[in-house]
Amino acid sequence: MTDVDNAAIKQKETRLFLFLIVCFFPLLSIALVGGYGFLIWIMQILTGPPGA
């Protein structure tokens, strides 16, 4: 590989890293927490609140 190819690959990796850190992981964490909350909400609709 040439230096130009290495520079292009490094730039793509940097962009991918920034996308993952800035966009993907925060959205994934919001989706996981929201999904867990939805699961608890549905369980409480079906089985009633805790201690009831």
Gaussian input, Z-matrix of N, CA and C with variables (Angstrom, degrees):
# hf/3-21g

backbone

0 1
 N
 C     1     B1
 C     2     B2     1     A1
 N     3     B3     2     A2     1     D1
 C     4     B4     3     A3     2     D2
 C     5     B5     4     A4     3     D3
 N     6     B6     5     A5     4     D4
 C     7     B7     6     A6     5     D5
 C     8     B8     7     A7     6     D6
 N     9     B9     8     A8     7     D7
 C    10    B10     9     A9     8     D8
 C    11    B11    10    A10     9     D9
 N    12    B12    11    A11    10    D10
 C    13    B13    12    A12    11    D11
 C    14    B14    13    A13    12    D12
 N    15    B15    14    A14    13    D13
 C    16    B16    15    A15    14    D14
 C    17    B17    16    A16    15    D15
 N    18    B18    17    A17    16    D16
 C    19    B19    18    A18    17    D17
 C    20    B20    19    A19    18    D18
 N    21    B21    20    A20    19    D19
 C    22    B22    21    A21    20    D20
 C    23    B23    22    A22    21    D21
 N    24    B24    23    A23    22    D22
 C    25    B25    24    A24    23    D23
 C    26    B26    25    A25    24    D24
 N    27    B27    26    A26    25    D25
 C    28    B28    27    A27    26    D26
 C    29    B29    28    A28    27    D27
 N    30    B30    29    A29    28    D28
 C    31    B31    30    A30    29    D29
 C    32    B32    31    A31    30    D30
 N    33    B33    32    A32    31    D31
 C    34    B34    33    A33    32    D32
 C    35    B35    34    A34    33    D33
 N    36    B36    35    A35    34    D34
 C    37    B37    36    A36    35    D35
 C    38    B38    37    A37    36    D36
 N    39    B39    38    A38    37    D37
 C    40    B40    39    A39    38    D38
 C    41    B41    40    A40    39    D39
 N    42    B42    41    A41    40    D40
 C    43    B43    42    A42    41    D41
 C    44    B44    43    A43    42    D42
 N    45    B45    44    A44    43    D43
 C    46    B46    45    A45    44    D44
 C    47    B47    46    A46    45    D45
 N    48    B48    47    A47    46    D46
 C    49    B49    48    A48    47    D47
 C    50    B50    49    A49    48    D48
 N    51    B51    50    A50    49    D49
 C    52    B52    51    A51    50    D50
 C    53    B53    52    A52    51    D51
 N    54    B54    53    A53    52    D52
 C    55    B55    54    A54    53    D53
 C    56    B56    55    A55    54    D54
 N    57    B57    56    A56    55    D55
 C    58    B58    57    A57    56    D56
 C    59    B59    58    A58    57    D57
 N    60    B60    59    A59    58    D58
 C    61    B61    60    A60    59    D59
 C    62    B62    61    A61    60    D60
 N    63    B63    62    A62    61    D61
 C    64    B64    63    A63    62    D62
 C    65    B65    64    A64    63    D63
 N    66    B66    65    A65    64    D64
 C    67    B67    66    A66    65    D65
 C    68    B68    67    A67    66    D66
 N    69    B69    68    A68    67    D67
 C    70    B70    69    A69    68    D68
 C    71    B71    70    A70    69    D69
 N    72    B72    71    A71    70    D70
 C    73    B73    72    A72    71    D71
 C    74    B74    73    A73    72    D72
 N    75    B75    74    A74    73    D73
 C    76    B76    75    A75    74    D74
 C    77    B77    76    A76    75    D75
 N    78    B78    77    A77    76    D76
 C    79    B79    78    A78    77    D77
 C    80    B80    79    A79    78    D78
 N    81    B81    80    A80    79    D79
 C    82    B82    81    A81    80    D80
 C    83    B83    82    A82    81    D81
 N    84    B84    83    A83    82    D82
 C    85    B85    84    A84    83    D83
 C    86    B86    85    A85    84    D84
 N    87    B87    86    A86    85    D85
 C    88    B88    87    A87    86    D86
 C    89    B89    88    A88    87    D87
 N    90    B90    89    A89    88    D88
 C    91    B91    90    A90    89    D89
 C    92    B92    91    A91    90    D90
 N    93    B93    92    A92    91    D91
 C    94    B94    93    A93    92    D92
 C    95    B95    94    A94    93    D93
 N    96    B96    95    A95    94    D94
 C    97    B97    96    A96    95    D95
 C    98    B98    97    A97    96    D96
 N    99    B99    98    A98    97    D97
 C   100   B100    99    A99    98    D98
 C   101   B101   100   A100    99    D99
 N   102   B102   101   A101   100   D100
 C   103   B103   102   A102   101   D101
 C   104   B104   103   A103   102   D102
 N   105   B105   104   A104   103   D103
 C   106   B106   105   A105   104   D104
 C   107   B107   106   A106   105   D105
 N   108   B108   107   A107   106   D106
 C   109   B109   108   A108   107   D107
 C   110   B110   109   A109   108   D108
 N   111   B111   110   A110   109   D109
 C   112   B112   111   A111   110   D110
 C   113   B113   112   A112   111   D111
 N   114   B114   113   A113   112   D112
 C   115   B115   114   A114   113   D113
 C   116   B116   115   A115   114   D114
 N   117   B117   116   A116   115   D115
 C   118   B118   117   A117   116   D116
 C   119   B119   118   A118   117   D117
 N   120   B120   119   A119   118   D118
 C   121   B121   120   A120   119   D119
 C   122   B122   121   A121   120   D120
 N   123   B123   122   A122   121   D121
 C   124   B124   123   A123   122   D122
 C   125   B125   124   A124   123   D123
 N   126   B126   125   A125   124   D124
 C   127   B127   126   A126   125   D125
 C   128   B128   127   A127   126   D126
 N   129   B129   128   A128   127   D127
 C   130   B130   129   A129   128   D128
 C   131   B131   130   A130   129   D129
 N   132   B132   131   A131   130   D130
 C   133   B133   132   A132   131   D131
 C   134   B134   133   A133   132   D132
 N   135   B135   134   A134   133   D133
 C   136   B136   135   A135   134   D134
 C   137   B137   136   A136   135   D135
 N   138   B138   137   A137   136   D136
 C   139   B139   138   A138   137   D137
 C   140   B140   139   A139   138   D138
 N   141   B141   140   A140   139   D139
 C   142   B142   141   A141   140   D140
 C   143   B143   142   A142   141   D141
 N   144   B144   143   A143   142   D142
 C   145   B145   144   A144   143   D143
 C   146   B146   145   A145   144   D144
 N   147   B147   146   A146   145   D145
 C   148   B148   147   A147   146   D146
 C   149   B149   148   A148   147   D147
 N   150   B150   149   A149   148   D148
 C   151   B151   150   A150   149   D149
 C   152   B152   151   A151   150   D150
 N   153   B153   152   A152   151   D151
 C   154   B154   153   A153   152   D152
 C   155   B155   154   A154   153   D153

   B1=1.4596
   B2=1.5201
   B3=1.2889
   B4=1.4587
   B5=1.5149
   B6=1.3138
   B7=1.4629
   B8=1.5131
   B9=1.3492
   B10=1.4635
   B11=1.5179
   B12=1.3380
   B13=1.4622
   B14=1.5246
   B15=1.3224
   B16=1.4669
   B17=1.5202
   B18=1.3226
   B19=1.4620
   B20=1.5196
   B21=1.3452
   B22=1.4634
   B23=1.5296
   B24=1.3287
   B25=1.4713
   B26=1.5203
   B27=1.3213
   B28=1.4653
   B29=1.5268
   B30=1.3336
   B31=1.4595
   B32=1.5332
   B33=1.3311
   B34=1.4669
   B35=1.5245
   B36=1.3344
   B37=1.4641
   B38=1.5203
   B39=1.3290
   B40=1.4579
   B41=1.5196
   B42=1.3317
   B43=1.4678
   B44=1.5243
   B45=1.3260
   B46=1.4602
   B47=1.5236
   B48=1.3212
   B49=1.4553
   B50=1.5281
   B51=1.3286
   B52=1.4636
   B53=1.5216
   B54=1.3362
   B55=1.4634
   B56=1.5200
   B57=1.3287
   B58=1.4617
   B59=1.5198
   B60=1.3156
   B61=1.4649
   B62=1.5200
   B63=1.3395
   B64=1.4662
   B65=1.5215
   B66=1.3293
   B67=1.4664
   B68=1.5268
   B69=1.3328
   B70=1.4559
   B71=1.5193
   B72=1.3396
   B73=1.4586
   B74=1.5329
   B75=1.3339
   B76=1.4669
   B77=1.5385
   B78=1.3362
   B79=1.4639
   B80=1.5221
   B81=1.3210
   B82=1.4601
   B83=1.5221
   B84=1.3159
   B85=1.4647
   B86=1.5283
   B87=1.3270
   B88=1.4673
   B89=1.5226
   B90=1.3370
   B91=1.4605
   B92=1.5302
   B93=1.3239
   B94=1.4640
   B95=1.5228
   B96=1.3153
   B97=1.4648
   B98=1.5334
   B99=1.3259
   B100=1.4666
   B101=1.5101
   B102=1.3287
   B103=1.4632
   B104=1.5169
   B105=1.3177
   B106=1.4675
   B107=1.5288
   B108=1.3217
   B109=1.4604
   B110=1.5176
   B111=1.3322
   B112=1.4630
   B113=1.5180
   B114=1.3435
   B115=1.4594
   B116=1.5225
   B117=1.3189
   B118=1.4704
   B119=1.5262
   B120=1.3226
   B121=1.4624
   B122=1.5269
   B123=1.3306
   B124=1.4663
   B125=1.5302
   B126=1.3420
   B127=1.4652
   B128=1.5198
   B129=1.3310
   B130=1.4644
   B131=1.5276
   B132=1.3194
   B133=1.4729
   B134=1.5275
   B135=1.3294
   B136=1.4633
   B137=1.5287
   B138=1.3208
   B139=1.4654
   B140=1.5270
   B141=1.2984
   B142=1.4560
   B143=1.5145
   B144=1.3367
   B145=1.4563
   B146=1.5287
   B147=1.3125
   B148=1.4669
   B149=1.5234
   B150=1.3154
   B151=1.4470
   B152=1.5171
   B153=1.3241
   B154=1.4702
   B155=1.5082
   A1=109.50
   A2=113.12
   A3=118.14
   A4=109.92
   A5=114.75
   A6=119.40
   A7=111.54
   A8=116.86
   A9=120.55
   A10=109.82
   A11=116.98
   A12=120.29
   A13=111.27
   A14=116.30
   A15=120.08
   A16=111.65
   A17=116.97
   A18=120.71
   A19=110.49
   A20=116.66
   A21=119.85
   A22=110.73
   A23=116.45
   A24=120.07
   A25=110.19
   A26=116.82
   A27=120.27
   A28=110.90
   A29=117.29
   A30=120.48
   A31=110.49
   A32=117.14
   A33=120.03
   A34=110.95
   A35=116.25
   A36=119.53
   A37=111.52
   A38=117.52
   A39=121.14
   A40=110.56
   A41=116.66
   A42=119.97
   A43=111.26
   A44=116.91
   A45=120.38
   A46=110.56
   A47=117.46
   A48=121.48
   A49=111.14
   A50=116.53
   A51=120.05
   A52=111.15
   A53=117.42
   A54=120.47
   A55=110.73
   A56=116.25
   A57=119.43
   A58=111.58
   A59=117.39
   A60=121.31
   A61=111.91
   A62=117.30
   A63=120.77
   A64=112.40
   A65=118.39
   A66=120.86
   A67=113.67
   A68=116.17
   A69=119.79
   A70=113.37
   A71=117.84
   A72=119.65
   A73=113.14
   A74=120.02
   A75=117.63
   A76=112.92
   A77=116.82
   A78=119.05
   A79=111.19
   A80=117.09
   A81=120.52
   A82=110.90
   A83=117.58
   A84=119.64
   A85=111.11
   A86=117.63
   A87=120.87
   A88=110.25
   A89=116.53
   A90=120.50
   A91=111.30
   A92=116.95
   A93=119.50
   A94=111.99
   A95=117.03
   A96=120.28
   A97=110.13
   A98=116.93
   A99=120.29
   A100=111.92
   A101=116.60
   A102=120.04
   A103=112.00
   A104=116.54
   A105=120.43
   A106=110.57
   A107=116.64
   A108=120.13
   A109=111.72
   A110=116.57
   A111=120.74
   A112=110.78
   A113=116.57
   A114=120.85
   A115=110.89
   A116=117.71
   A117=121.17
   A118=110.24
   A119=117.25
   A120=121.32
   A121=110.55
   A122=117.37
   A123=121.11
   A124=110.39
   A125=117.23
   A126=119.67
   A127=111.22
   A128=116.86
   A129=119.39
   A130=111.22
   A131=118.07
   A132=119.95
   A133=109.42
   A134=116.36
   A135=120.46
   A136=112.16
   A137=118.64
   A138=120.39
   A139=113.49
   A140=118.13
   A141=120.80
   A142=111.01
   A143=116.68
   A144=119.72
   A145=110.98
   A146=116.57
   A147=119.46
   A148=111.01
   A149=116.33
   A150=121.70
   A151=114.04
   A152=117.59
   A153=119.28
   A154=111.21
   D1=152.62
   D2=178.77
   D3=-96.30
   D4=172.89
   D5=178.00
   D6=-64.52
   D7=-32.49
   D8=179.41
   D9=-66.77
   D10=-42.78
   D11=177.83
   D12=-63.15
   D13=-43.19
   D14=178.57
   D15=-62.53
   D16=-39.68
   D17=179.35
   D18=-65.89
   D19=-40.52
   D20=179.82
   D21=-66.04
   D22=-41.66
   D23=178.85
   D24=-64.83
   D25=-42.64
   D26=179.83
   D27=-63.25
   D28=-38.85
   D29=178.83
   D30=-65.98
   D31=-41.16
   D32=178.01
   D33=-64.18
   D34=-42.03
   D35=178.75
   D36=-64.12
   D37=-38.05
   D38=178.23
   D39=-64.93
   D40=-43.43
   D41=178.20
   D42=-63.91
   D43=-41.89
   D44=178.05
   D45=-62.53
   D46=-44.35
   D47=178.85
   D48=-59.41
   D49=-46.79
   D50=179.77
   D51=-63.64
   D52=-40.12
   D53=177.26
   D54=-61.13
   D55=-45.32
   D56=-179.63
   D57=-62.53
   D58=-44.38
   D59=-176.16
   D60=-72.80
   D61=-41.83
   D62=-173.13
   D63=-85.47
   D64=-37.04
   D65=-173.00
   D66=-110.11
   D67=-55.23
   D68=-168.04
   D69=-67.98
   D70=-53.43
   D71=-175.66
   D72=-65.74
   D73=-39.89
   D74=174.79
   D75=-62.62
   D76=-41.08
   D77=177.93
   D78=-66.86
   D79=-37.63
   D80=177.75
   D81=-64.18
   D82=-41.43
   D83=179.89
   D84=-67.06
   D85=-38.69
   D86=176.70
   D87=-63.51
   D88=-41.83
   D89=179.77
   D90=-65.27
   D91=-40.59
   D92=179.75
   D93=-66.73
   D94=-45.29
   D95=179.43
   D96=-65.81
   D97=-41.73
   D98=177.63
   D99=-64.60
   D100=-40.13
   D101=177.87
   D102=-64.55
   D103=-39.82
   D104=177.53
   D105=-64.77
   D106=-43.32
   D107=177.48
   D108=-62.14
   D109=-40.00
   D110=177.63
   D111=-64.02
   D112=-41.30
   D113=178.09
   D114=-61.11
   D115=-45.32
   D116=178.69
   D117=-63.26
   D118=-40.90
   D119=-179.97
   D120=-61.94
   D121=-45.93
   D122=179.60
   D123=-65.04
   D124=-40.60
   D125=178.14
   D126=-61.53
   D127=-38.40
   D128=-179.96
   D129=-72.28
   D130=-29.80
   D131=175.36
   D132=-66.49
   D133=-40.75
   D134=-175.43
   D135=-79.99
   D136=-37.74
   D137=-172.38
   D138=-112.10
   D139=-6.92
   D140=-177.51
   D141=89.80
   D142=167.15
   D143=-178.70
   D144=-69.53
   D145=161.74
   D146=179.04
   D147=-61.60
   D148=138.12
   D149=176.98
   D150=81.57
   D151=2.82
   D152=-178.67
   D153=-89.66

